[in-house]
Amino acid sequence: MVKIRTFDIANRLGIHARVAAKLVETANRFQADIFLEKDGVEVNGRSILGILTLFCPRGSRLTIRTEGADAEEAMEAFARLIAEKFGEV
């Protein structure tokens, strides 16, 4: 199964090191392959450095693709994390 969804990054500081670590932590809870894409550049969702190279300030559009048996559950977890602004104020 493949799931693809695009999100607007709304937290004040965008995706920085702590947020990238939360994304990787979330990705590592699932067997699915996870990829993040911004402006045509795609990186592995388990790579902190890869995620940081996307440079996603507030207002960025980030596309997440999950592939595998638990792709739907993984996408739901990412959607929750992003909707909660990564736990930041």
Buried (B, 14 or more C-beta within 10 A) or exposed (E): EEBEBEBEBBBEEBBBEEBBBBBBEBBEEBEBBBBBBBEEEEBBBBBBEBBBEBEBEEEBEBBBBBBBEBBBBBBBBBBEBBEEBBEEE
